[in-house]
Amino acid sequence: MVCVAPQFAQSDLPSRVEAQHKVSEVQLSQQSCPYCGEPIRLLVDTSEGTSEYIEDCEVCCRPMTVMLTETSDGTVTVSVHHENE
């Protein structure tokens, strides 16, 4: 059996393709777990500016709140807290 890819004429293709892609700005952040105190590394996406999410500590596996806060000059700070704090 031979598979043949479909052939398209140039006129079948759109002349211009527009796509909106948000560029991720992933950064490595060194933090300490609020539960066990061990140093941890987090990969955080700073393209969303101020945000908050829950992530488990890679050492003790307890859930912690990761907070990204965008300052007035556009930099993003990262902090971690107990889940219920």
Secondary structure as UniProt FT lines:
FT   HELIX           10..12
FT   STRAND          26..32
FT   TURN            34..36
FT   STRAND          39..45
FT   HELIX           46..48
FT   STRAND          51..56
FT   TURN            58..60
FT   STRAND          63..70
FT   TURN            72..73
FT   STRAND          76..82
FT   TURN            83..84
//
